[in-house]
Amino acid sequence: MNRFTVLLFARLKELVGAGNVEIDLPMGATIADLRRRLAEEYPQTASLLPHCLFAVNDAYAAETHRLALADEIACIPPVSGG
């Protein structure tokens, strides 16, 4: 297993109570795998995660994007404004 740090923002940060979390994933894991693992480990975020975007190294990443150990990963929930 490899350990990834995921930065959290806005409502996700509030739900988890931290600005980042450590997630263990196997080599070759994708953003989709990360999304599932986050929902398992932090069930309070499960309803929000399907609406979140993920950024890897400052660029939005597709569900099929494979994660590398040195990646900076951010989970960005939808925001509203007005």
MODELLER restraints for C-alpha pairs under 7 A, 6 or more apart:
rsr = mdl.restraints
at = mdl.atoms
rsr.add(forms.Gaussian(group=physical.xy_distance, feature=features.Distance(at['CA:1:A'], at['CA:24:A']), mean=5.83, stdev=0.5))
rsr.add(forms.Gaussian(group=physical.xy_distance, feature=features.Distance(at['CA:1:A'], at['CA:25:A']), mean=5.31, stdev=0.5))
rsr.add(forms.Gaussian(group=physical.xy_distance, feature=features.Distance(at['CA:1:A'], at['CA:26:A']), mean=4.51, stdev=0.5))
rsr.add(forms.Gaussian(group=physical.xy_distance, feature=features.Distance(at['CA:1:A'], at['CA:27:A']), mean=6.64, stdev=0.5))
rsr.add(forms.Gaussian(group=physical.xy_distance, feature=features.Distance(at['CA:2:A'], at['CA:24:A']), mean=5.32, stdev=0.5))
rsr.add(forms.Gaussian(group=physical.xy_distance, feature=features.Distance(at['CA:2:A'], at['CA:25:A']), mean=5.29, stdev=0.5))
rsr.add(forms.Gaussian(group=physical.xy_distance, feature=features.Distance(at['CA:2:A'], at['CA:26:A']), mean=5.76, stdev=0.5))
rsr.add(forms.Gaussian(group=physical.xy_distance, feature=features.Distance(at['CA:2:A'], at['CA:27:A']), mean=6.48, stdev=0.5))
rsr.add(forms.Gaussian(group=physical.xy_distance, feature=features.Distance(at['CA:3:A'], at['CA:22:A']), mean=6.33, stdev=0.5))
rsr.add(forms.Gaussian(group=physical.xy_distance, feature=features.Distance(at['CA:3:A'], at['CA:23:A']), mean=5.52, stdev=0.5))
rsr.add(forms.Gaussian(group=physical.xy_distance, feature=features.Distance(at['CA:3:A'], at['CA:24:A']), mean=4.40, stdev=0.5))
rsr.add(forms.Gaussian(group=physical.xy_distance, feature=features.Distance(at['CA:3:A'], at['CA:25:A']), mean=6.41, stdev=0.5))
rsr.add(forms.Gaussian(group=physical.xy_distance, feature=features.Distance(at['CA:4:A'], at['CA:22:A']), mean=5.56, stdev=0.5))
rsr.add(forms.Gaussian(group=physical.xy_distance, feature=features.Distance(at['CA:4:A'], at['CA:23:A']), mean=5.21, stdev=0.5))
rsr.add(forms.Gaussian(group=physical.xy_distance, feature=features.Distance(at['CA:4:A'], at['CA:24:A']), mean=6.25, stdev=0.5))
rsr.add(forms.Gaussian(group=physical.xy_distance, feature=features.Distance(at['CA:4:A'], at['CA:69:A']), mean=6.75, stdev=0.5))
rsr.add(forms.Gaussian(group=physical.xy_distance, feature=features.Distance(at['CA:5:A'], at['CA:20:A']), mean=6.58, stdev=0.5))
rsr.add(forms.Gaussian(group=physical.xy_distance, feature=features.Distance(at['CA:5:A'], at['CA:21:A']), mean=5.67, stdev=0.5))
rsr.add(forms.Gaussian(group=physical.xy_distance, feature=features.Distance(at['CA:5:A'], at['CA:22:A']), mean=4.59, stdev=0.5))
rsr.add(forms.Gaussian(group=physical.xy_distance, feature=features.Distance(at['CA:5:A'], at['CA:23:A']), mean=6.36, stdev=0.5))
rsr.add(forms.Gaussian(group=physical.xy_distance, feature=features.Distance(at['CA:5:A'], at['CA:73:A']), mean=6.78, stdev=0.5))
rsr.add(forms.Gaussian(group=physical.xy_distance, feature=features.Distance(at['CA:6:A'], at['CA:20:A']), mean=5.37, stdev=0.5))
rsr.add(forms.Gaussian(group=physical.xy_distance, feature=features.Distance(at['CA:6:A'], at['CA:21:A']), mean=5.39, stdev=0.5))
rsr.add(forms.Gaussian(group=physical.xy_distance, feature=features.Distance(at['CA:6:A'], at['CA:22:A']), mean=6.38, stdev=0.5))
rsr.add(forms.Gaussian(group=physical.xy_distance, feature=features.Distance(at['CA:6:A'], at['CA:73:A']), mean=5.05, stdev=0.5))
rsr.add(forms.Gaussian(group=physical.xy_distance, feature=features.Distance(at['CA:6:A'], at['CA:74:A']), mean=5.46, stdev=0.5))
rsr.add(forms.Gaussian(group=physical.xy_distance, feature=features.Distance(at['CA:6:A'], at['CA:75:A']), mean=6.74, stdev=0.5))
rsr.add(forms.Gaussian(group=physical.xy_distance, feature=features.Distance(at['CA:7:A'], at['CA:19:A']), mean=5.96, stdev=0.5))
rsr.add(forms.Gaussian(group=physical.xy_distance, feature=features.Distance(at['CA:7:A'], at['CA:20:A']), mean=4.33, stdev=0.5))
rsr.add(forms.Gaussian(group=physical.xy_distance, feature=features.Distance(at['CA:7:A'], at['CA:21:A']), mean=6.77, stdev=0.5))
rsr.add(forms.Gaussian(group=physical.xy_distance, feature=features.Distance(at['CA:7:A'], at['CA:73:A']), mean=6.18, stdev=0.5))
rsr.add(forms.Gaussian(group=physical.xy_distance, feature=features.Distance(at['CA:7:A'], at['CA:74:A']), mean=4.52, stdev=0.5))
rsr.add(forms.Gaussian(group=physical.xy_distance, feature=features.Distance(at['CA:7:A'], at['CA:75:A']), mean=6.10, stdev=0.5))
rsr.add(forms.Gaussian(group=physical.xy_distance, feature=features.Distance(at['CA:8:A'], at['CA:19:A']), mean=5.07, stdev=0.5))
rsr.add(forms.Gaussian(group=physical.xy_distance, feature=features.Distance(at['CA:8:A'], at['CA:20:A']), mean=5.27, stdev=0.5))
rsr.add(forms.Gaussian(group=physical.xy_distance, feature=features.Distance(at['CA:8:A'], at['CA:74:A']), mean=6.18, stdev=0.5))
rsr.add(forms.Gaussian(group=physical.xy_distance, feature=features.Distance(at['CA:8:A'], at['CA:75:A']), mean=5.42, stdev=0.5))
rsr.add(forms.Gaussian(group=physical.xy_distance, feature=features.Distance(at['CA:8:A'], at['CA:76:A']), mean=6.74, stdev=0.5))
rsr.add(forms.Gaussian(group=physical.xy_distance, feature=features.Distance(at['CA:9:A'], at['CA:19:A']), mean=6.62, stdev=0.5))
rsr.add(forms.Gaussian(group=physical.xy_distance, feature=features.Distance(at['CA:9:A'], at['CA:75:A']), mean=6.96, stdev=0.5))
rsr.add(forms.Gaussian(group=physical.xy_distance, feature=features.Distance(at['CA:9:A'], at['CA:76:A']), mean=6.02, stdev=0.5))
rsr.add(forms.Gaussian(group=physical.xy_distance, feature=features.Distance(at['CA:9:A'], at['CA:77:A']), mean=6.97, stdev=0.5))
rsr.add(forms.Gaussian(group=physical.xy_distance, feature=features.Distance(at['CA:10:A'], at['CA:77:A']), mean=6.95, stdev=0.5))
rsr.add(forms.Gaussian(group=physical.xy_distance, feature=features.Distance(at['CA:11:A'], at['CA:77:A']), mean=7.00, stdev=0.5))
rsr.add(forms.Gaussian(group=physical.xy_distance, feature=features.Distance(at['CA:12:A'], at['CA:45:A']), mean=6.63, stdev=0.5))
rsr.add(forms.Gaussian(group=physical.xy_distance, feature=features.Distance(at['CA:12:A'], at['CA:77:A']), mean=6.80, stdev=0.5))
rsr.add(forms.Gaussian(group=physical.xy_distance, feature=features.Distance(at['CA:13:A'], at['CA:19:A']), mean=5.33, stdev=0.5))
rsr.add(forms.Gaussian(group=physical.xy_distance, feature=features.Distance(at['CA:15:A'], at['CA:44:A']), mean=6.53, stdev=0.5))
rsr.add(forms.Gaussian(group=physical.xy_distance, feature=features.Distance(at['CA:15:A'], at['CA:45:A']), mean=6.63, stdev=0.5))
rsr.add(forms.Gaussian(group=physical.xy_distance, feature=features.Distance(at['CA:28:A'], at['CA:66:A']), mean=5.74, stdev=0.5))
rsr.add(forms.Gaussian(group=physical.xy_distance, feature=features.Distance(at['CA:28:A'], at['CA:67:A']), mean=6.48, stdev=0.5))
rsr.add(forms.Gaussian(group=physical.xy_distance, feature=features.Distance(at['CA:29:A'], at['CA:66:A']), mean=5.62, stdev=0.5))
rsr.add(forms.Gaussian(group=physical.xy_distance, feature=features.Distance(at['CA:29:A'], at['CA:67:A']), mean=5.88, stdev=0.5))
rsr.add(forms.Gaussian(group=physical.xy_distance, feature=features.Distance(at['CA:30:A'], at['CA:63:A']), mean=6.49, stdev=0.5))
rsr.add(forms.Gaussian(group=physical.xy_distance, feature=features.Distance(at['CA:30:A'], at['CA:64:A']), mean=5.50, stdev=0.5))
rsr.add(forms.Gaussian(group=physical.xy_distance, feature=features.Distance(at['CA:30:A'], at['CA:65:A']), mean=5.25, stdev=0.5))
rsr.add(forms.Gaussian(group=physical.xy_distance, feature=features.Distance(at['CA:30:A'], at['CA:66:A']), mean=4.32, stdev=0.5))
rsr.add(forms.Gaussian(group=physical.xy_distance, feature=features.Distance(at['CA:30:A'], at['CA:67:A']), mean=5.71, stdev=0.5))
rsr.add(forms.Gaussian(group=physical.xy_distance, feature=features.Distance(at['CA:31:A'], at['CA:62:A']), mean=6.95, stdev=0.5))
rsr.add(forms.Gaussian(group=physical.xy_distance, feature=features.Distance(at['CA:31:A'], at['CA:63:A']), mean=4.78, stdev=0.5))
rsr.add(forms.Gaussian(group=physical.xy_distance, feature=features.Distance(at['CA:31:A'], at['CA:64:A']), mean=6.18, stdev=0.5))
rsr.add(forms.Gaussian(group=physical.xy_distance, feature=features.Distance(at['CA:31:A'], at['CA:65:A']), mean=5.79, stdev=0.5))
rsr.add(forms.Gaussian(group=physical.xy_distance, feature=features.Distance(at['CA:31:A'], at['CA:66:A']), mean=6.74, stdev=0.5))
rsr.add(forms.Gaussian(group=physical.xy_distance, feature=features.Distance(at['CA:32:A'], at['CA:63:A']), mean=4.83, stdev=0.5))
rsr.add(forms.Gaussian(group=physical.xy_distance, feature=features.Distance(at['CA:32:A'], at['CA:64:A']), mean=6.60, stdev=0.5))
rsr.add(forms.Gaussian(group=physical.xy_distance, feature=features.Distance(at['CA:35:A'], at['CA:49:A']), mean=6.78, stdev=0.5))
rsr.add(forms.Gaussian(group=physical.xy_distance, feature=features.Distance(at['CA:39:A'], at['CA:45:A']), mean=6.04, stdev=0.5))
rsr.add(forms.Gaussian(group=physical.xy_distance, feature=features.Distance(at['CA:39:A'], at['CA:46:A']), mean=4.65, stdev=0.5))
rsr.add(forms.Gaussian(group=physical.xy_distance, feature=features.Distance(at['CA:51:A'], at['CA:77:A']), mean=6.57, stdev=0.5))
rsr.add(forms.Gaussian(group=physical.xy_distance, feature=features.Distance(at['CA:51:A'], at['CA:78:A']), mean=6.53, stdev=0.5))
rsr.add(forms.Gaussian(group=physical.xy_distance, feature=features.Distance(at['CA:52:A'], at['CA:75:A']), mean=6.48, stdev=0.5))
rsr.add(forms.Gaussian(group=physical.xy_distance, feature=features.Distance(at['CA:52:A'], at['CA:76:A']), mean=5.37, stdev=0.5))
rsr.add(forms.Gaussian(group=physical.xy_distance, feature=features.Distance(at['CA:52:A'], at['CA:77:A']), mean=4.32, stdev=0.5))
rsr.add(forms.Gaussian(group=physical.xy_distance, feature=features.Distance(at['CA:52:A'], at['CA:78:A']), mean=6.02, stdev=0.5))
rsr.add(forms.Gaussian(group=physical.xy_distance, feature=features.Distance(at['CA:53:A'], at['CA:75:A']), mean=5.97, stdev=0.5))
rsr.add(forms.Gaussian(group=physical.xy_distance, feature=features.Distance(at['CA:53:A'], at['CA:76:A']), mean=5.11, stdev=0.5))
rsr.add(forms.Gaussian(group=physical.xy_distance, feature=features.Distance(at['CA:53:A'], at['CA:77:A']), mean=6.41, stdev=0.5))
rsr.add(forms.Gaussian(group=physical.xy_distance, feature=features.Distance(at['CA:54:A'], at['CA:60:A']), mean=5.79, stdev=0.5))
rsr.add(forms.Gaussian(group=physical.xy_distance, feature=features.Distance(at['CA:54:A'], at['CA:61:A']), mean=5.75, stdev=0.5))
rsr.add(forms.Gaussian(group=physical.xy_distance, feature=features.Distance(at['CA:54:A'], at['CA:73:A']), mean=7.00, stdev=0.5))
rsr.add(forms.Gaussian(group=physical.xy_distance, feature=features.Distance(at['CA:54:A'], at['CA:74:A']), mean=5.61, stdev=0.5))
rsr.add(forms.Gaussian(group=physical.xy_distance, feature=features.Distance(at['CA:54:A'], at['CA:75:A']), mean=4.66, stdev=0.5))
rsr.add(forms.Gaussian(group=physical.xy_distance, feature=features.Distance(at['CA:54:A'], at['CA:76:A']), mean=5.98, stdev=0.5))
rsr.add(forms.Gaussian(group=physical.xy_distance, feature=features.Distance(at['CA:55:A'], at['CA:61:A']), mean=5.32, stdev=0.5))
rsr.add(forms.Gaussian(group=physical.xy_distance, feature=features.Distance(at['CA:55:A'], at['CA:73:A']), mean=5.73, stdev=0.5))
rsr.add(forms.Gaussian(group=physical.xy_distance, feature=features.Distance(at['CA:55:A'], at['CA:74:A']), mean=5.12, stdev=0.5))
rsr.add(forms.Gaussian(group=physical.xy_distance, feature=features.Distance(at['CA:55:A'], at['CA:75:A']), mean=6.59, stdev=0.5))
rsr.add(forms.Gaussian(group=physical.xy_distance, feature=features.Distance(at['CA:56:A'], at['CA:71:A']), mean=6.19, stdev=0.5))
rsr.add(forms.Gaussian(group=physical.xy_distance, feature=features.Distance(at['CA:56:A'], at['CA:72:A']), mean=5.53, stdev=0.5))
rsr.add(forms.Gaussian(group=physical.xy_distance, feature=features.Distance(at['CA:56:A'], at['CA:73:A']), mean=4.66, stdev=0.5))
rsr.add(forms.Gaussian(group=physical.xy_distance, feature=features.Distance(at['CA:56:A'], at['CA:74:A']), mean=6.54, stdev=0.5))
rsr.add(forms.Gaussian(group=physical.xy_distance, feature=features.Distance(at['CA:57:A'], at['CA:71:A']), mean=5.95, stdev=0.5))
rsr.add(forms.Gaussian(group=physical.xy_distance, feature=features.Distance(at['CA:57:A'], at['CA:72:A']), mean=4.99, stdev=0.5))
rsr.add(forms.Gaussian(group=physical.xy_distance, feature=features.Distance(at['CA:57:A'], at['CA:73:A']), mean=6.52, stdev=0.5))
